[in-house]
Amino acid sequence: MSRKRSRPTTDPNSRSPSGATVERSVAPDLPRFESPASRVGRWLLPALLGLVTFLGLLFPLYDTDFWWHLRTGEWILEQGSVPQLDLYTFTDSDRPWIDLHWGFQVLITLLYRVGGVGLVIVAKAVVITAAVLIAFRATGEGWPVTRRVACWIPAVVCIVGRGYERPEMLSQLFLAIWLWVAFRLDRQPRLVWLLPVVQLVWVNCHALFVLGLVVAGCGVADWALRLLAGGRWGLEPITPASLATLRTRALAGLLAVGAGLMNPYFEEGALFPLTLYSKFTHEQAFYSQLIGEFQQPKVFWMAHGLRALANPYFAAEVLVAVVAVASVVVAWRQSGRVHPFRLLLLGAFLHLAWEAARNTNIFALVATTIACANFAEAWVARSARNPPAPVADGQSTLVGMGGLRGLWPAEFGLSALLVAAGLLIVTGTWNTMAEGNKPFGLGEARDWFIHDAARFAGREGMPELAVVNHVGQAAVYEYHNGPGRSVLMDGRLEVCSRKTFEMLYSVLGSMVAGRRDWEGLFTSSGAELPVVILDTRTSRRPIEGLLKTRGWRLVYADRTAGVFLADERADRLQLPAVDARILFEVPR
């Protein structure tokens, strides 16, 4: 009876990156040599990768959601409680507001009080860079550091592309911790107790806390399949040592699930991610027309064809996906192993990336972590089958191990590339090469937020109701005037319904056509006519329509927005019409 030869697997310490004990390679122990370049590269290259990530994240504030997050953080600190009902709209004021972002909101409010927008941007860069470095350390042991760092470069481009001051910056950090623990759990089972703590903090910062449970679910499925296989089908068997920790894992897992209930909204908060998921899957056809980040990446490809690859962020996302999928094939061919945990995790986050462009950053983080695990496994398996020749007596170790000639160019070539990348960022060249909206620096983006228009619209005697477009800019109005004064709609999808969206765009359509039928939305209930604030970048047609509409007057204009009042209110406040030409100076 022939006996199958076991194929060598990933880790020289007899464990795979997933932690299961595997058969040691039959390769003889050889004298190890590490060149000075390799020793330096082991810490220098990851440090340079982190530095490039950090520098890439230092760009001015563009995200309009920041302002309602900031105002809500101030409100929470003032009131000593979290909101239960909507604070900012008059259309959805009776709707419950499940504000799982409250921890993030308090954090940025405290940072803003100390150092303004600049400190918030720096804190964001620190948090996301930490997430990248933690994920970098999660997998890839045994694979040359030059290759690991090179593998992470496209992921960093993706992550920087969505490096905004949003709660998702914390989600990236918490997700990286989950990955780091998951790939070490068999070797360090006590790390499992870190996960319930992470979940407890995460659920009170962002609805994406559910991603931690996705990682856990993939791990449970992995165990079930490996137990069922019993070492067959190329699946690693569950070791006795791992089985001995089953009770601990189960208890920690239950605590992690239970931590989802430890939020101010209890089970409503725990189940809230399902509401958001339905909006970018089942209702995606509607929301993706109005919100760019809800569009599928294929829409960008279909619109631009091969030219889409000229966008470095899109090209990086495609490259991350291709490399991650290729790594699965390479690992299987070299080691003969299949890892359900990695496959399920990659499939889950590929699905999220396919459904909405907003998931690019978390996909890149997970996919590259998995790719490094797979490539490391393949590298070790191949090295075990083809070990380097032993060093002959009296032969230079440098010569026997390939010498510096084969090692220095890789380490220092990649170091030079990363240094050059940092210089491209700092000098603004990268911003010119990319989308042109992330220049190096701090502060707020120039001519972007409608601060002055919002302050003007909040003056004494102005209407307490407002119609603001773009919906993102409604957050700026809320920051300066809410709660108390309210808007028709803002960008909070956890509160505003599809019906509210349709109402706003019906109003804007009437404005474009020069009709006044939209006023009935207010007058039919006895409410006053609102102040109308239209931004200069996305509201050109409504501005042109309202300028031609009898009974409405432009009473304020700058490079970011125009403020309109009904003639009766403008006369009462003695506000004359102003020149509209400045509204058309900013390119769309």
C-alpha positions in Angstrom: 0.0 0.0 0.0 1.5 3.3 -1.1 1.9 6.0 1.5 1.2 9.6 0.6 4.0 12.0 1.3 2.8 14.9 3.4 3.5 18.3 1.8 5.4 20.7 3.9 3.4 23.6 5.2 3.7 27.2 6.3 5.5 28.0 9.5 9.0 26.9 10.6 7.7 26.7 14.2 5.4 23.9 13.0 2.3 26.0 13.0 0.5 27.5 10.0 -0.5 31.2 10.0 -3.9 30.1 11.0 -2.4 28.6 14.1 -2.9 24.8 13.6 0.0 22.5 14.3 1.3 21.1 11.1 4.0 18.7 10.0 7.6 20.0 10.1 9.6 20.2 7.0 12.1 17.5 6.4 14.7 20.0 5.3 17.8 19.9 7.4 18.6 22.8 9.8 20.9 25.2 8.0 23.0 28.0 9.3 21.0 31.2 9.0 22.4 34.4 7.8 20.8 37.8 7.8 22.5 40.6 6.0 22.8 44.1 7.6 20.4 45.3 5.0 17.9 42.6 6.0 18.2 43.5 9.7 17.7 47.2 8.9 14.9 46.5 6.5 13.0 44.4 9.0 12.1 47.5 11.0 12.9 50.3 8.5 10.6 49.2 5.7 7.5 48.8 7.9 8.3 52.2 9.5 8.6 53.8 6.1 5.3 52.2 5.1 3.7 53.6 8.2 5.2 57.0 7.5 3.9 57.1 3.9 0.4 56.1 5.2 0.5 58.8 7.9 1.6 61.5 5.4 -1.0 60.4 2.9 -3.7 60.9 5.5 -2.7 64.5 6.2 -5.0 66.3 3.9 -7.6 69.1 4.6 -11.0 68.2 6.0 -13.5 67.6 3.2 -16.0 65.4 4.8 -19.3 67.3 5.5 -20.5 64.6 7.9 -17.8 65.8 10.3 -19.9 68.8 11.3 -23.0 67.0 12.5 -20.8 64.5 14.3 -19.1 67.4 16.0 -22.3 69.2 17.0 -23.8 66.0 18.3 -20.6 65.4 20.4 -21.0 68.9 21.9 -24.7 68.2 22.6 -23.9 64.9 24.3 -21.3 66.6 26.6 -23.8 69.4 27.3 -26.8 67.1 28.1 -24.9 64.2 29.6 -26.9 61.7 27.5 -27.2 60.4 23.9 -30.0 61.4 21.5 -33.0 59.2 21.3 -35.0 61.2 18.7 -33.8 63.1 15.7 -32.3 66.5 16.7 -31.9 68.2 13.3 -34.7 67.7 10.8 -38.3 68.8 10.8 -39.4 66.0 8.5 -38.1 63.2 10.6 -38.2 64.8 14.1 -40.4 62.1 15.5 -38.1 59.2 14.3 -35.8 57.4 16.7 -32.2 58.1 16.2 -29.9 55.2 16.9 -26.7 57.1 17.2 -24.0 54.4 17.7 -21.4 57.0 16.7 -21.6 58.7 20.1 -18.2 57.5 21.3 -16.5 58.8 18.2 -18.4 62.1 18.4 -17.3 62.7 22.0 -13.7 61.9 21.0 -13.6 64.3 18.1 -15.3 67.0 20.1 -12.6 66.8 22.8 -9.9 66.8 20.2 -11.5 69.8 18.5 -11.6 71.7 21.7 -7.9 71.2 22.2 -6.5 71.6 18.8 -9.3 72.3 16.3 -9.6 70.6 12.9 -5.8 70.1 12.6 -5.6 67.9 15.7 -8.6 65.8 14.5 -6.8 65.2 11.2 -3.6 64.2 12.9 -5.5 61.9 15.2 -7.2 60.3 12.2 -3.8 59.8 10.6 -2.4 58.2 13.7 -5.4 55.8 14.2 -5.5 54.6 10.6 -1.7 54.2 10.4 -1.9 52.1 13.5 -4.6 50.0 11.9 -2.3 49.4 8.9 0.7 48.5 11.0 -1.3 46.1 13.2 -2.7 44.4 10.1 0.8 44.3 8.7 2.0 42.4 11.8 -1.0 40.1 11.7 0.3 37.8 9.0 3.2 37.2 6.7 5.8 35.8 9.1 8.4 33.9 7.2 7.8 35.9 4.0 10.6 38.4 3.2 9.7 41.9 4.6 10.4 43.5 1.2 7.6 41.5 -0.4 5.2 42.1 2.5 5.7 45.8 2.3 5.4 45.8 -1.4 2.1 43.8 -1.1 0.8 46.5 1.3 1.5 49.5 -1.0 -1.7 49.2 -3.1 -3.7 48.7 0.1 -2.3 51.9 1.6 -3.4 53.7 -1.6 -6.9 52.4 -1.1 -7.0 53.2 2.6 -5.7 56.7 2.1 -8.3 57.3 -0.7 -11.0 57.0 2.0 -9.1 58.3 4.9 -11.8 60.7 6.2 -12.6 62.0 9.7 -15.4 59.5 10.1 -16.2 56.7 12.6 -14.9 54.2 10.1 -11.4 55.4 11.0 -11.9 53.6 14.4 -13.5 50.7 12.7 -10.4 50.1 10.7 -8.4 50.0 13.9 -10.7 47.6 15.7 -10.9 45.4 12.6 -7.1 45.2 12.4 -7.0 44.1 16.0 -9.6 41.4 15.3 -7.4 40.1 12.4 -4.2 40.3 14.5 -5.9 38.2 17.2 -7.5 35.8 14.8 -4.3 34.8 13.2 -2.5 34.3 16.5 -5.3 32.6 18.5 -4.0 29.0 18.4 -0.5 30.1 19.5 -1.7 32.6 22.1 -5.3 31.6 23.1 -5.5 34.1 25.9 -5.7 36.9 23.3 -9.3 35.9 22.8 -10.2 37.8 25.9 -9.2 41.0 24.1 -12.1 40.6 21.6 -15.1 41.3 23.9 -13.3 44.5 25.1 -12.8 45.6 21.5 -16.4 44.9 20.7 -17.7 46.8 23.7 -15.8 49.9 22.6 -16.6 49.4 18.9 -20.3 49.1 19.3 -20.3 52.5 20.9 -18.4 54.1 18.1 -19.7 52.8 14.8 -22.3 50.5 13.3 -19.5 48.5 11.6 -18.9 46.7 14.9 -20.6 43.9 13.1 -17.5 43.3 11.1 -15.8 41.8 14.2 -18.6 39.3 14.4 -18.1 38.6 10.7 -14.5 37.6 11.4 -15.7 35.5 14.3 -18.4 33.8 12.2 -15.8 32.9 9.6 -13.6 31.4 12.3 -16.5 29.3 13.6 -17.3 28.0 10.1 -13.6 27.3 9.6 -13.5 25.1 12.8 -16.7 23.3 11.8 -15.4 22.4 8.4 -12.0 21.3 9.7 -13.6 19.1 12.3 -15.8 17.6 9.7 -12.9 17.0 7.3 -10.7 15.3 9.9 -7.6 16.2 8.0 -9.0 15.4 4.6 -9.7 17.6 1.6 -6.6 19.7 2.1 -7.9 21.2 5.4 -5.7 21.4 8.4 -6.9 19.2 11.3 -7.9 20.8 14.6 -5.1 20.0 17.0 -5.7 18.6 20.6 -4.1 21.8 22.0 -6.7 23.9 20.1 -9.5 21.7 21.2 -8.5 22.2 24.8 -9.2 25.9 24.4 -12.7 25.4 22.9 -14.5 26.3 26.1 -12.5 29.5 26.5 -13.1 30.5 22.9 -16.8 29.8 23.2 -17.1 31.9 26.3 -15.2 34.8 24.9 -17.2 34.5 21.7 -20.5 34.8 23.6 -19.1 37.8 25.5 -18.2 39.4 22.2 -21.7 38.8 20.8 -23.2 40.1 24.1 -21.0 43.2 23.9 -23.1 44.2 20.9 -26.0 44.8 23.3 -24.0 47.0 25.6 -25.0 50.2 23.9 -27.5 52.9 24.8 -30.1 51.5 22.5 -29.7 47.8 23.5 -31.1 45.4 21.0 -32.1 48.1 18.5 -28.4 49.2 18.4 -27.2 45.6 18.1 -29.5 45.0 15.1 -29.0 48.4 13.5 -26.2 47.3 11.1 -28.9 45.3 9.2 -30.7 48.5 8.5 -27.7 50.1 6.9 -26.8 46.9 5.0 -30.3 46.9 3.4 -29.8 50.4 2.2 -26.6 49.6 0.1 -27.9 46.2 -1.1 -31.7 46.0 -1.4 -32.2 49.7 -1.9 -28.9 50.4 -3.7 -30.5 51.2 -7.0 -32.2 54.2 -5.4 -29.4 55.5 -3.1 -26.5 54.9 -5.5 -28.1 57.5 -7.9 -27.8 60.2 -5.2 -24.8 59.1 -3.1 -21.6 58.4 -4.9 -20.1 56.2 -2.2 -23.0 53.8 -2.5 -22.2 53.1 -6.1 -20.7 49.8 -7.1 -17.1 50.0 -8.4 -18.3 48.5 -11.7 -20.3 51.7 -12.3 -17.0 53.6 -12.4 -15.5 51.0 -14.8 -18.6 51.1 -17.1 -18.5 54.9 -17.2 -14.8 55.2 -18.0 -13.6 51.8 -19.4 -9.9 51.3 -19.4 -9.4 54.9 -18.5 -10.7 54.1 -15.0 -7.3 52.5 -14.3 -5.8 55.9 -14.7 -7.4 56.7 -11.3 -4.8 55.4 -8.9 -7.3 54.7 -6.2 -9.5 52.6 -8.5 -6.4 50.9 -10.0 -5.1 50.1 -6.5 -8.5 48.5 -5.5 -8.4 46.3 -8.6 -4.8 45.3 -7.9 -5.6 44.5 -4.2 -8.5 42.2 -5.4 -6.4 40.5 -8.0 -3.4 39.9 -5.7 -5.7 38.5 -2.9 -7.4 36.1 -5.2 -4.1 35.0 -6.8 -2.6 34.4 -3.3 -5.3 31.8 -2.6 -4.2 29.8 -5.8 -0.5 30.2 -5.0 -0.8 29.0 -1.4 -2.9 26.0 -2.5 -0.4 25.0 -5.2 2.6 25.4 -3.0 1.3 23.9 0.3 -1.6 21.8 -0.8 -3.7 23.4 1.9 -7.1 25.1 1.8 -8.1 27.5 4.6 -11.8 28.1 4.9 -11.3 31.0 7.3 -9.3 32.9 4.8 -11.6 32.0 1.9 -14.8 33.0 3.8 -13.3 36.2 5.1 -12.0 37.2 1.6 -15.4 36.3 0.1 -17.3 38.4 2.7 -15.2 41.5 2.2 -15.1 41.1 -1.6 -18.9 41.2 -1.4 -18.8 44.4 0.6 -16.4 46.0 -1.8 -18.5 44.9 -4.8 -21.7 46.4 -3.3 -20.4 49.9 -2.5 -17.3 52.0 -3.1 -17.4 53.2 0.5 -16.1 49.8 1.6 -12.8 50.1 -0.3 -10.7 50.8 2.7 -11.9 47.9 4.9 -11.7 45.5 2.0 -8.1 46.5 1.3 -7.2 46.0 4.9 -8.6 42.5 5.1 -7.7 41.3 1.6 -4.0 42.3 2.0 -3.8 40.7 5.4 -5.1 37.4 3.9 -2.8 37.8 0.8 0.3 38.1 3.1 -0.8 35.0 5.0 -1.2 33.0 1.8 2.0 34.2 0.2 4.0 33.5 3.4 2.6 29.9 3.5 3.6 29.4 -0.1 7.0 30.8 0.5 7.8 28.6 3.5 6.4 25.5 1.8 8.5 26.2 -1.3 11.6 26.9 0.7 11.2 23.7 2.6 11.2 21.7 -0.6 14.1 23.7 -2.1 16.5 24.6 0.8 19.6 26.7 0.0 22.8 24.8 -0.3 24.8 24.3 2.9 27.8 26.6 3.3 31.0 24.8 2.7 33.8 24.9 5.3 35.8 28.0 4.9 33.4 29.6 2.5 32.2 33.1 3.1 28.8 33.2 4.7 27.9 36.1 2.5 28.7 34.2 -0.6 27.0 31.0 0.6 23.7 32.8 1.4 23.7 34.9 -1.8 25.8 37.8 -0.5 24.9 41.4 -0.2 24.5 41.7 -3.9 21.1 39.9 -3.9 19.9 41.5 -0.7 20.8 45.2 -0.6 19.0 46.2 -3.8 15.7 44.9 -2.6 15.8 46.5 0.8 17.2 49.8 -0.2 15.4 49.9 -3.6 12.1 49.6 -1.8 13.2 52.1 0.9 14.0 54.6 -1.8 10.6 54.0 -3.4 8.8 54.7 -0.1 10.9 57.8 0.5 10.0 59.0 -3.0 6.3 58.3 -2.3 6.5 60.4 0.8 8.1 63.3 -1.1 5.4 63.0 -3.8 2.8 63.4 -1.1 4.5 66.3 0.8 5.2 68.3 -2.4 1.6 67.8 -3.7 2.7 65.8 -6.8 0.7 62.8 -5.6 -2.4 65.0 -5.3 -2.0 66.2 -8.8 -1.5 62.6 -10.1 -4.6 61.4 -8.2 -8.0 63.1 -7.9 -6.7 66.5 -6.9 -8.8 66.7 -3.7 -6.2 65.7 -1.1 -3.4 68.2 -1.0 -0.9 67.8 1.8 -1.8 69.9 4.8 -4.2 70.5 7.7 -7.2 72.7 8.2 -10.4 72.8 6.1 -10.6 72.5 2.4 -10.7 75.9 0.7 -14.1 77.2 -0.5 -15.8 73.9 0.5 -18.0 74.3 3.6 -20.8 76.8 3.8 -19.9 78.3 7.1 -20.6 82.0 6.4 -23.9 81.2 4.6 -25.0 79.0 7.5 -24.2 81.7 10.1 -26.0 84.3 8.0 -29.1 82.0 7.8 -29.0 81.6 11.5 -29.2 85.3 12.3 -32.1 86.6 14.4 -35.3 87.0 12.5 -34.4 84.3 9.9 -36.7 81.3 9.5 -36.2 78.4 11.8 -36.7 75.9 8.9 -34.1 75.4 6.2 -33.8 73.6 2.9 -30.1 73.0 2.3 -28.5 71.4 -0.7 -26.1 69.5 -1.1 -27.5 67.4 1.8 -24.0 67.0 3.1 -23.8 70.8 3.6 -26.9 70.6 5.8 -24.5 69.3 8.5 -22.7 72.7 8.5 -26.0 74.5 9.0 -26.8 72.1 11.9 -23.4 72.7 13.5 -24.0 76.5 13.6 -27.7 76.5 14.2 -29.0 73.2 15.6 -30.7 71.8 17.5 -33.4 74.5 17.5 -33.3 75.3 13.9 -33.9 72.4 11.6 -33.4 71.3 8.0 -35.6 69.3 5.6 -32.9 66.6 5.3 -29.3 65.9 5.9 -26.9 63.0 5.1 -27.7 60.8 8.1 -29.1 57.6 6.5 -29.8 56.2 9.9 -32.5 58.8 10.4 -33.6 60.1 7.0 -35.8 57.8 5.0 -36.1 57.2 1.3 -39.4 59.2 1.4 -37.4 62.2 2.8 -34.9 61.9 0.0 -37.6 61.8 -2.6 -39.2 64.9 -1.0 -36.0 66.9 -1.1 -35.3 66.1 -4.7 -38.9 66.9 -5.7 -38.4 70.3 -4.1 -35.2 70.8 -6.0 -36.8 69.7 -9.2 -39.5 72.4 -8.7 -36.9 75.0 -8.1 -35.1 74.1 -11.3 -38.3 74.5 -13.2 -39.1 77.8 -11.6 -42.3 76.5 -10.0 -43.5 77.4 -6.5 -45.6 74.3 -5.8 -43.0 73.0 -3.4 -43.9 75.8 -1.0 -47.1 73.9 -0.2 -45.0 71.4 1.8 -44.7 74.2 4.4 -47.8 76.4 3.9 -50.2 73.5 4.0 -49.4 72.9 7.6 -49.2 76.5 8.6 -45.4 76.6 8.8 -43.3 79.5 7.6 -41.5 79.4 4.3 -37.9 78.2 4.9 -34.6 79.8 4.2 -33.0 78.1 1.2 -29.3 77.5 1.1 -27.9 76.2 -2.2 -24.2 75.3 -2.5 -22.2 76.4 -5.6 -20.7 73.0 -6.5 -23.8 70.8 -6.8 -26.8 73.2 -6.9 -26.1 75.4 -10.0 -29.4 74.5 -11.7 -31.6 75.1 -8.6 -29.7 78.4 -8.1 -30.5 79.5 -11.6 -34.1 78.5 -11.3 -34.7 80.2 -8.0 -33.0 83.4 -9.3 -35.7 83.5 -11.9 -38.6 82.7 -9.6 -40.8 85.6 -8.6 -41.3 86.0 -4.9 -37.8 84.7 -4.0 -34.7 86.8 -3.4 -31.0 86.1 -3.1 -29.9 87.9 0.1 -26.4 86.4 0.6 -23.8 85.0 -1.7 -20.2 83.8 -1.5 -18.0 81.3 -3.3 -19.6 78.4 -1.4 -23.3 79.1 -1.3 -26.3 81.4 -1.9 -29.0 82.1 0.7 -32.5 82.8 -0.6 -35.5 84.2 1.3 -39.1 84.8 0.3 -39.6 88.5 -0.6 -41.9 89.1 2.4 -39.4 87.9 4.9 -36.5 89.7 3.1 -38.5 93.0 3.2 -39.3 92.5 6.9 -35.6 92.1 7.6 -34.6 94.8 5.2 -32.3 92.5 3.2 -31.8 93.7 -0.4 -31.0 91.4 -3.3 -27.2 90.8 -3.8 -25.1 90.1 -6.9 -25.3 86.5 -7.9 -22.2 86.4 -10.1 -19.9 85.1 -7.3 -22.0 81.9 -7.1 -20.7 80.9 -10.5 -17.0 81.5 -10.0 -16.2 78.2 -8.4 -15.8 75.3 -10.9 -18.2 72.4 -10.4 
